[in-house]
């Protein structure tokens, strides 16, 4: 899209914004004067990178945000027309910031293309809760409905439809939507797209979901595990791989499970590096409360055809060209660009190292006959501390992120862990006050 075309398209908007993400995956926005879009698209607009988690230090804080012109979407919420661009982050004109998570994904996708001739299509499953307010209360839920329930139990259908209508107008190809397993929980899925594009769309999805929920008098939450004894919010990511001619590289009709040798090596990479990248896939203290038996979150590091208890699942596909892998460990509190980059990078490393994924999980992976230990590398980390130990030891993660982003990640997540580790909770009062 040309700068002049962008200028014409945004002039009837009430506001123009550039959205981007911090290291934690939280959506940030910078409203700009639409009259200046030509110069901003060319040289960018400055902002304080030290005030955004993981981007910069206060002594070297200046950063530049440049809109991706082709990312322009026009939405209308609460009676206001908004023009929204996704932005890229730069240290200075002509120099991308190494701490821009979008840049890390861009480089990963390019590496796959240049070294192997691989290209990808991806699709996250978007799960979220709709609550009555945005702070803790005993009566947060908006309904007691369950999986695929209908009216009147499903109180969020109007919200889901509103989100879908806005994003369909933005060119998102809608696939399905329904009430999820837990009370007040919802899922919306759109068709697959290239990884960078689908990550950009995830930012817009999160932004629109919060805005639409607010318009309906609700609060949207992507918190991984709000309640005991209920399913979590997941963000399962589906990924298919093609060659430069568009042929699916994960399919082999002669294989027992319909997957190719390169798919098996790709899966093996996911298995080998799953624990080292857990702090990206499950990035909050709360995330690890979801890795429990019988709640549809993976526990064991493994894979399985059609097996929803496996970390890597091979979904059934009527069309062989739709053969794909589903990674079930991520949740929506993380940074989608880093999650997507790690997914691809782990798989590429499995191909590069010619690894073998061995036999698939049988039955419920929760109940594999393993003797349980406190530290058990056959399982995904059970706490943020365990994930941080793996990340601190990982050469793979440092090389994937680069020194700057890696150091920022470890620093921020260690501080988050320490904050929770030293916080005294209500449960501790109940259990230990009488001592």
Secondary structure, 3 states (H helix, E strand, C coil): CCHHHHHHHHCCCCEEEEEEECCCCCEEEEEECHHHHHHHHHHCEEEEHHHCCCCCCHHHCEEEEEECHHHCEEEEECCEEEEEEEEEEEEECCEECCCCHHHHHHHHHHHHHHHHCCEEEEEEEEEEEEECCCCCCCCCECCCCCCCCCCCCCCCHHHHHHHHHHHHHCCCCEEEEEECCCCCEEEEEECCECHHHHHHHHHHHHHHHHHHHHHCCCEEECCCCCCCCCCCCCCCEEEEEECCCCCECCECCCCCCCECHHHHHHHHHHHHHCCCCHHHHCCCCHHHHHCCCCCCCCCECCEEECCCCCCEEECCCCCHHHCCEEECCCCCCCCHHHHHHHHHHHHHHHHHCCCCCCCCCCCCHHHCCCCCCCCCCCECCCCHHHHHHHHHHCHHHHHHHCHHHHHHHHHHHHHHHHHHHCCCCHHHHHHHCCC
